[in-house]
Amino acid sequence: MSTNNRREFLKIGALAGLGLISSNVLQAKDSIMKEYDEKLIDLKSEKRILGPGKHQLEVAAIGLGCMGMSYHRSFVPDRQMSINLIRNAADLGLNLFDTAEAYGPHSNEELVGEALQPIRKEILIATKFGFVDGMPSKGLDSKPETIKRVVDQSLKRLRTDYIDLLYQHRVDPNVPMEDVAGTVKELIQAGKVRNFGLSEASAENIRKAHAVQQVTALQSEYSLVTRQPEQTVIPVCEELGIGFVPYSPLSRGLITGYINERTKYNASNDNRPALPRYQKDAIIANWPLIDTLKDFGDMRGLTVAQVALAWILAQKKFIVPIPGTTKWAHLQENFDSASYEFKPEELRELTASIDKIKIVGERAVGQQAQQINN
Ligand SMILES: NC(=O)c1ccc[n+]([C@@H]2O[C@H](COP(=O)([O-])OP(=O)(O)OC[C@H]3O[C@@H](n4cnc5c(N)ncnc54)[C@H](OP(=O)(O)O)[C@@H]3O)[C@@H](O)[C@H]2O)c1
């Protein structure tokens, strides 16, 4: 349903609810709907800024992670449904679309490119380089010649002649960060790339990169079960004016209440079965978090996912999460979470309750664990 249709639907609901009986009631209805319309318009127009100076991007408070439409989330939905979803997201007001060479590999960039081609100038595309043949299992590769080659290939798949935000997907210990930043700087000068980002980089590497080429955004895992960025990289982003883009802000669906100990995955296209937090015992042990968010949300008309996203958005104005979804209902739900404003006391109390819950299960293991926060 488009935003306009949704508004009409809600108006009709409000009219029916009010019974259309007197002019006083009609006036009251008008004022309620005006307030509601204004809120929706505010929601659609609320923008956040990622990045400093000449390398700022103005984005909606919530972006769209497109990975799960092709990769790592068990099922792959019908391609045309995903294209429609991406276009409807832009209609709703989302303007930051996240993909990577590695998602598929390649097929997710192709999907995003096809979906966004008709509205290319109205939206922002973020993609990433950094693995051998675009495959994380083959190891890291951020050699300058690889970055340049991958960017040319990504541009073709994305059906565009510029990338709004190009991230290094993981820091490559074999290539000095200054060389990576210098290569992206050249690509910016050549007009193929507009802004530079890092993913899962350490504070030290963020500083090194930023000294060569201003960094627009750091994209790292951040959610109510992964709070480590608060200690290190978020303060550095704040200091340098760099935006922070939390990936997996719903912890891959865990912080929604939809995943439980009976959830089945397709292990050939899902990384969750290999991660400690998605094991039965950990899901059960961490359930008090879901209960806490549900209790908070139930009293305010919010879902568990909405409380989780609203909490992230309330931390800093330069934070723009990119929840992934394959469903229009979830997309609207996630986008609407940006309209909830916590009262300071309320946020303090919710955070205090969350802080008391000890999260069970490591965030990552093996090669994945070695490649984060470098
Ligand atoms: N930089 C990196 O290294 C990195 C790593 C991972 C991901 N990412 C990016 O971050 C994006 C999001 O990450 P993610 O997909 O790992 O995790 P996520 O956004 O935390 O969770 C996505 C999962 O949650 C479900 N979901 C979303 N909204 C929901 C709602 N309102 N209610 C119930 N379930 C909901 C989705 O299923 P449905 O489809 O059923 O809604 C999907 O399975 C990716 O698309 C990708 O662009 C980046």
The ligand as a Gaussian input file, in Angstrom:
#p B3LYP/6-31G(d) Opt

LIG

0 1
 N       28.944000      -4.467000       6.464000
 C       28.722000      -5.706000       6.727000
 O       29.646000      -6.489000       6.954000
 C       27.307000      -6.215000       6.767000
 C       27.025000      -7.481000       7.329000
 C       25.699000      -7.918000       7.355000
 C       24.693000      -7.110000       6.842000
 N       25.007000      -5.900000       6.285000
 C       23.956000      -5.016000       5.739000
 O       22.979000      -4.786000       6.751000
 C       21.675000      -5.110000       6.275000
 C       20.803000      -5.653000       7.384000
 O       21.449000      -6.690000       8.086000
 P       20.836000      -8.154000       8.334000
 O       19.933000      -8.555000       7.264000
 O       22.038000      -8.989000       8.635000
 O       20.079000      -8.026000       9.715000
 P       18.811000      -7.252000      10.303000
 O       18.468000      -6.095000       9.476000
 O       19.145000      -7.056000      11.723000
 O       17.686000      -8.385000      10.216000
 C       17.124000      -8.810000       9.027000
 C       16.217000      -9.974000       9.355000
 O       15.169000      -9.539000      10.220000
 C       13.901000      -9.774000       9.663000
 N       13.076000      -8.575000       9.903000
 C       13.318000      -7.318000       9.478000
 N       12.387000      -6.469000       9.934000
 C       11.536000      -7.216000      10.678000
 C       10.377000      -6.903000      11.411000
 N        9.914000      -5.660000      11.483000
 N        9.742000      -7.927000      12.067000
 C       10.215000      -9.189000      11.997000
 N       11.313000      -9.546000      11.322000
 C       11.977000      -8.556000      10.663000
 C       14.129000     -10.033000       8.187000
 O       13.221000     -10.994000       7.720000
 P       12.038000     -10.629000       6.693000
 O       12.665000     -10.581000       5.359000
 O       11.091000     -11.746000       6.909000
 O       11.503000      -9.289000       7.138000
 C       15.563000     -10.568000       8.144000
 O       15.600000     -11.964000       8.260000
 C       21.939000      -6.131000       5.164000
 O       20.878000      -6.175000       4.229000
 C       23.221000      -5.611000       4.544000
 O       22.919000      -4.602000       3.597000
 C       26.292000      -5.459000       6.256000

